[in-house]
Amino acid sequence: HRDADPTPATTGNVSKLIKKFFKGVATTPSIYESCMYTRSPDGNPILDRHPQFSNIIIGAGFSGHGFKLSPVIGKILCELALELSLSYDLTPFRVERFKTLKSAL
């Protein structure tokens, strides 16, 4: 999912900032890129084991929030992988919440 397509207004604002703060740098962008991120159908991440293959651990669909949550996500995925007692209730993040959405699996 991309967050937005570039518009003349946004590229114009960026060009003004470049001109102001980066003397001698070309103000016309050579390429336009927007942020691309993954998201689940309900907007919440998936933290679970694969429903058919228990050796596959899923940590996905963070909608751009995964980096700031990485310490706790790493802990949760480690606990899942090592079959340890979970520190948190993962019910809201389980794959099974998509049982009615075949395309989500």
mmCIF file of the C-alpha atoms, coordinates in Angstrom:
data_MODEL
# 
_entry.id   MODEL 
# 
loop_
_atom_site.group_PDB 
_atom_site.id 
_atom_site.type_symbol 
_atom_site.label_atom_id 
_atom_site.label_alt_id 
_atom_site.label_comp_id 
_atom_site.label_asym_id 
_atom_site.label_entity_id 
_atom_site.label_seq_id 
_atom_site.pdbx_PDB_ins_code 
_atom_site.Cartn_x 
_atom_site.Cartn_y 
_atom_site.Cartn_z 
_atom_site.occupancy 
_atom_site.B_iso_or_equiv 
_atom_site.pdbx_formal_charge 
_atom_site.auth_seq_id 
_atom_site.auth_comp_id 
_atom_site.auth_asym_id 
_atom_site.auth_atom_id 
_atom_site.pdbx_PDB_model_num 
ATOM 1   C CA . HIS A 1 1   ? 0.000   0.000   0.000   1.00 0.00 ? 1   HIS A CA 1 
ATOM 2   C CA . ARG A 1 2   ? 1.335   3.458   -0.870  1.00 0.00 ? 2   ARG A CA 1 
ATOM 3   C CA . ASP A 1 3   ? 0.466   6.331   1.422   1.00 0.00 ? 3   ASP A CA 1 
ATOM 4   C CA . ALA A 1 4   ? 0.030   8.972   -1.306  1.00 0.00 ? 4   ALA A CA 1 
ATOM 5   C CA . ASP A 1 5   ? 0.914   9.974   -4.818  1.00 0.00 ? 5   ASP A CA 1 
ATOM 6   C CA . PRO A 1 6   ? 3.021   13.114  -5.219  1.00 0.00 ? 6   PRO A CA 1 
ATOM 7   C CA . THR A 1 7   ? 1.086   16.275  -6.057  1.00 0.00 ? 7   THR A CA 1 
ATOM 8   C CA . PRO A 1 8   ? 2.351   19.611  -7.387  1.00 0.00 ? 8   PRO A CA 1 
ATOM 9   C CA . ALA A 1 9   ? 1.606   21.135  -3.956  1.00 0.00 ? 9   ALA A CA 1 
ATOM 10  C CA . THR A 1 10  ? 3.696   18.628  -2.020  1.00 0.00 ? 10  THR A CA 1 
ATOM 11  C CA . THR A 1 11  ? 6.578   18.606  -4.475  1.00 0.00 ? 11  THR A CA 1 
ATOM 12  C CA . GLY A 1 12  ? 6.503   22.412  -4.550  1.00 0.00 ? 12  GLY A CA 1 
ATOM 13  C CA . ASN A 1 13  ? 6.771   22.550  -0.746  1.00 0.00 ? 13  ASN A CA 1 
ATOM 14  C CA . VAL A 1 14  ? 9.692   20.128  -0.767  1.00 0.00 ? 14  VAL A CA 1 
ATOM 15  C CA . SER A 1 15  ? 11.431  22.148  -3.494  1.00 0.00 ? 15  SER A CA 1 
ATOM 16  C CA . LYS A 1 16  ? 11.073  25.320  -1.378  1.00 0.00 ? 16  LYS A CA 1 
ATOM 17  C CA . LEU A 1 17  ? 12.600  23.604  1.653   1.00 0.00 ? 17  LEU A CA 1 
ATOM 18  C CA . ILE A 1 18  ? 15.486  22.235  -0.411  1.00 0.00 ? 18  ILE A CA 1 
ATOM 19  C CA . LYS A 1 19  ? 16.181  25.692  -1.840  1.00 0.00 ? 19  LYS A CA 1 
ATOM 20  C CA . LYS A 1 20  ? 16.121  27.253  1.636   1.00 0.00 ? 20  LYS A CA 1 
ATOM 21  C CA . PHE A 1 21  ? 18.212  24.708  3.549   1.00 0.00 ? 21  PHE A CA 1 
ATOM 22  C CA . PHE A 1 22  ? 20.428  23.035  0.944   1.00 0.00 ? 22  PHE A CA 1 
ATOM 23  C CA . LYS A 1 23  ? 22.190  25.746  -1.037  1.00 0.00 ? 23  LYS A CA 1 
ATOM 24  C CA . GLY A 1 24  ? 23.395  24.581  -4.431  1.00 0.00 ? 24  GLY A CA 1 
ATOM 25  C CA . VAL A 1 25  ? 21.254  21.427  -4.524  1.00 0.00 ? 25  VAL A CA 1 
ATOM 26  C CA . ALA A 1 26  ? 18.848  21.015  -7.440  1.00 0.00 ? 26  ALA A CA 1 
ATOM 27  C CA . THR A 1 27  ? 15.310  21.733  -6.268  1.00 0.00 ? 27  THR A CA 1 
ATOM 28  C CA . THR A 1 28  ? 13.580  19.638  -8.920  1.00 0.00 ? 28  THR A CA 1 
ATOM 29  C CA . PRO A 1 29  ? 13.203  16.005  -7.795  1.00 0.00 ? 29  PRO A CA 1 
ATOM 30  C CA . SER A 1 30  ? 14.794  13.457  -10.107 1.00 0.00 ? 30  SER A CA 1 
ATOM 31  C CA . ILE A 1 31  ? 12.258  10.816  -8.965  1.00 0.00 ? 31  ILE A CA 1 
ATOM 32  C CA . TYR A 1 32  ? 9.075   10.780  -6.907  1.00 0.00 ? 32  TYR A CA 1 
ATOM 33  C CA . GLU A 1 33  ? 8.539   8.054   -4.321  1.00 0.00 ? 33  GLU A CA 1 
ATOM 34  C CA . SER A 1 34  ? 5.929   7.700   -1.637  1.00 0.00 ? 34  SER A CA 1 
ATOM 35  C CA . CYS A 1 35  ? 6.039   5.487   1.408   1.00 0.00 ? 35  CYS A CA 1 
ATOM 36  C CA . MET A 1 36  ? 5.043   1.889   0.784   1.00 0.00 ? 36  MET A CA 1 
ATOM 37  C CA . TYR A 1 37  ? 3.920   -0.252  3.683   1.00 0.00 ? 37  TYR A CA 1 
ATOM 38  C CA . THR A 1 38  ? 2.033   -3.432  4.389   1.00 0.00 ? 38  THR A CA 1 
ATOM 39  C CA . ARG A 1 39  ? -1.206  -3.621  6.276   1.00 0.00 ? 39  ARG A CA 1 
ATOM 40  C CA . SER A 1 40  ? -3.670  -6.290  7.230   1.00 0.00 ? 40  SER A CA 1 
ATOM 41  C CA . PRO A 1 41  ? -7.355  -6.082  6.234   1.00 0.00 ? 41  PRO A CA 1 
ATOM 42  C CA . ASP A 1 42  ? -8.299  -4.665  9.655   1.00 0.00 ? 42  ASP A CA 1 
ATOM 43  C CA . GLY A 1 43  ? -5.226  -2.440  10.023  1.00 0.00 ? 43  GLY A CA 1 
ATOM 44  C CA . ASN A 1 44  ? -3.780  -4.371  12.975  1.00 0.00 ? 44  ASN A CA 1 
ATOM 45  C CA . PRO A 1 45  ? -0.626  -6.481  12.789  1.00 0.00 ? 45  PRO A CA 1 
ATOM 46  C CA . ILE A 1 46  ? -0.609  -10.262 12.627  1.00 0.00 ? 46  ILE A CA 1 
ATOM 47  C CA . LEU A 1 47  ? 1.415   -12.009 15.349  1.00 0.00 ? 47  LEU A CA 1 
ATOM 48  C CA . ASP A 1 48  ? 0.844   -15.730 15.263  1.00 0.00 ? 48  ASP A CA 1 
ATOM 49  C CA . ARG A 1 49  ? 1.852   -19.120 13.979  1.00 0.00 ? 49  ARG A CA 1 
ATOM 50  C CA . HIS A 1 50  ? 0.708   -20.114 10.521  1.00 0.00 ? 50  HIS A CA 1 
ATOM 51  C CA . PRO A 1 51  ? -2.592  -22.013 10.870  1.00 0.00 ? 51  PRO A CA 1 
ATOM 52  C CA . GLN A 1 52  ? -1.375  -25.011 8.827   1.00 0.00 ? 52  GLN A CA 1 
ATOM 53  C CA . PHE A 1 53  ? 2.398   -24.949 9.315   1.00 0.00 ? 53  PHE A CA 1 
ATOM 54  C CA . SER A 1 54  ? 3.313   -24.464 12.975  1.00 0.00 ? 54  SER A CA 1 
ATOM 55  C CA . ASN A 1 55  ? 6.992   -23.965 12.113  1.00 0.00 ? 55  ASN A CA 1 
ATOM 56  C CA . ILE A 1 56  ? 6.135   -20.649 10.407  1.00 0.00 ? 56  ILE A CA 1 
ATOM 57  C CA . ILE A 1 57  ? 5.881   -17.605 12.689  1.00 0.00 ? 57  ILE A CA 1 
ATOM 58  C CA . ILE A 1 58  ? 4.060   -14.559 11.285  1.00 0.00 ? 58  ILE A CA 1 
ATOM 59  C CA . GLY A 1 59  ? 4.880   -10.981 12.212  1.00 0.00 ? 59  GLY A CA 1 
ATOM 60  C CA . ALA A 1 60  ? 3.428   -8.765  9.496   1.00 0.00 ? 60  ALA A CA 1 
ATOM 61  C CA . GLY A 1 61  ? 1.013   -5.995  8.548   1.00 0.00 ? 61  GLY A CA 1 
ATOM 62  C CA . PHE A 1 62  ? 2.301   -3.239  10.812  1.00 0.00 ? 62  PHE A CA 1 
ATOM 63  C CA . SER A 1 63  ? 1.134   -0.370  8.594   1.00 0.00 ? 63  SER A CA 1 
ATOM 64  C CA . GLY A 1 64  ? 4.395   1.480   9.107   1.00 0.00 ? 64  GLY A CA 1 
ATOM 65  C CA . HIS A 1 65  ? 4.360   1.084   12.915  1.00 0.00 ? 65  HIS A CA 1 
ATOM 66  C CA . GLY A 1 66  ? 6.575   -1.993  13.176  1.00 0.00 ? 66  GLY A CA 1 
ATOM 67  C CA . PHE A 1 67  ? 9.883   -0.180  13.655  1.00 0.00 ? 67  PHE A CA 1 
ATOM 68  C CA . LYS A 1 68  ? 8.821   1.720   16.750  1.00 0.00 ? 68  LYS A CA 1 
ATOM 69  C CA . LEU A 1 69  ? 7.327   -1.459  18.201  1.00 0.00 ? 69  LEU A CA 1 
ATOM 70  C CA . SER A 1 70  ? 10.315  -3.639  17.293  1.00 0.00 ? 70  SER A CA 1 
ATOM 71  C CA . PRO A 1 71  ? 11.531  -4.380  20.852  1.00 0.00 ? 71  PRO A CA 1 
ATOM 72  C CA . VAL A 1 72  ? 8.224   -5.858  21.980  1.00 0.00 ? 72  VAL A CA 1 
ATOM 73  C CA . ILE A 1 73  ? 7.497   -7.447  18.591  1.00 0.00 ? 73  ILE A CA 1 
ATOM 74  C CA . GLY A 1 74  ? 10.899  -9.141  18.689  1.00 0.00 ? 74  GLY A CA 1 
ATOM 75  C CA . LYS A 1 75  ? 10.170  -10.455 22.170  1.00 0.00 ? 75  LYS A CA 1 
ATOM 76  C CA . ILE A 1 76  ? 6.767   -11.806 21.115  1.00 0.00 ? 76  ILE A CA 1 
ATOM 77  C CA . LEU A 1 77  ? 8.104   -13.463 17.944  1.00 0.00 ? 77  LEU A CA 1 
ATOM 78  C CA . CYS A 1 78  ? 10.958  -14.986 19.949  1.00 0.00 ? 78  CYS A CA 1 
ATOM 79  C CA . GLU A 1 79  ? 8.488   -16.394 22.490  1.00 0.00 ? 79  GLU A CA 1 
ATOM 80  C CA . LEU A 1 80  ? 6.387   -17.846 19.676  1.00 0.00 ? 80  LEU A CA 1 
ATOM 81  C CA . ALA A 1 81  ? 9.401   -19.366 17.927  1.00 0.00 ? 81  ALA A CA 1 
ATOM 82  C CA . LEU A 1 82  ? 10.823  -20.897 21.099  1.00 0.00 ? 82  LEU A CA 1 
ATOM 83  C CA . GLU A 1 83  ? 7.377   -22.017 22.284  1.00 0.00 ? 83  GLU A CA 1 
ATOM 84  C CA . LEU A 1 84  ? 7.743   -20.021 25.518  1.00 0.00 ? 84  LEU A CA 1 
ATOM 85  C CA . SER A 1 85  ? 4.928   -18.689 27.659  1.00 0.00 ? 85  SER A CA 1 
ATOM 86  C CA . LEU A 1 86  ? 3.679   -15.488 25.996  1.00 0.00 ? 86  LEU A CA 1 
ATOM 87  C CA . SER A 1 87  ? 4.147   -12.193 27.827  1.00 0.00 ? 87  SER A CA 1 
ATOM 88  C CA . TYR A 1 88  ? 1.053   -10.695 26.199  1.00 0.00 ? 88  TYR A CA 1 
ATOM 89  C CA . ASP A 1 89  ? -2.404  -11.785 25.094  1.00 0.00 ? 89  ASP A CA 1 
ATOM 90  C CA . LEU A 1 90  ? -2.184  -12.099 21.309  1.00 0.00 ? 90  LEU A CA 1 
ATOM 91  C CA . THR A 1 91  ? -5.906  -12.703 20.724  1.00 0.00 ? 91  THR A CA 1 
ATOM 92  C CA . PRO A 1 92  ? -6.413  -9.394  18.853  1.00 0.00 ? 92  PRO A CA 1 
ATOM 93  C CA . PHE A 1 93  ? -3.449  -10.215 16.587  1.00 0.00 ? 93  PHE A CA 1 
ATOM 94  C CA . ARG A 1 94  ? -4.142  -13.857 15.725  1.00 0.00 ? 94  ARG A CA 1 
ATOM 95  C CA . VAL A 1 95  ? -4.597  -15.022 12.140  1.00 0.00 ? 95  VAL A CA 1 
ATOM 96  C CA . GLU A 1 96  ? -7.902  -16.678 13.055  1.00 0.00 ? 96  GLU A CA 1 
ATOM 97  C CA . ARG A 1 97  ? -9.621  -13.285 13.162  1.00 0.00 ? 97  ARG A CA 1 
ATOM 98  C CA . PHE A 1 98  ? -9.617  -13.496 9.346   1.00 0.00 ? 98  PHE A CA 1 
ATOM 99  C CA . LYS A 1 99  ? -11.452 -16.834 9.090   1.00 0.00 ? 99  LYS A CA 1 
ATOM 100 C CA . THR A 1 100 ? -14.110 -15.231 6.915   1.00 0.00 ? 100 THR A CA 1 
ATOM 101 C CA . LEU A 1 101 ? -11.545 -13.521 4.654   1.00 0.00 ? 101 LEU A CA 1 
ATOM 102 C CA . LYS A 1 102 ? -9.902  -16.233 2.559   1.00 0.00 ? 102 LYS A CA 1 
ATOM 103 C CA . SER A 1 103 ? -7.738  -13.687 0.746   1.00 0.00 ? 103 SER A CA 1 
ATOM 104 C CA . ALA A 1 104 ? -6.074  -12.656 4.021   1.00 0.00 ? 104 ALA A CA 1 
ATOM 105 C CA . LEU A 1 105 ? -4.519  -16.086 4.467   1.00 0.00 ? 105 LEU A CA 1 
# 
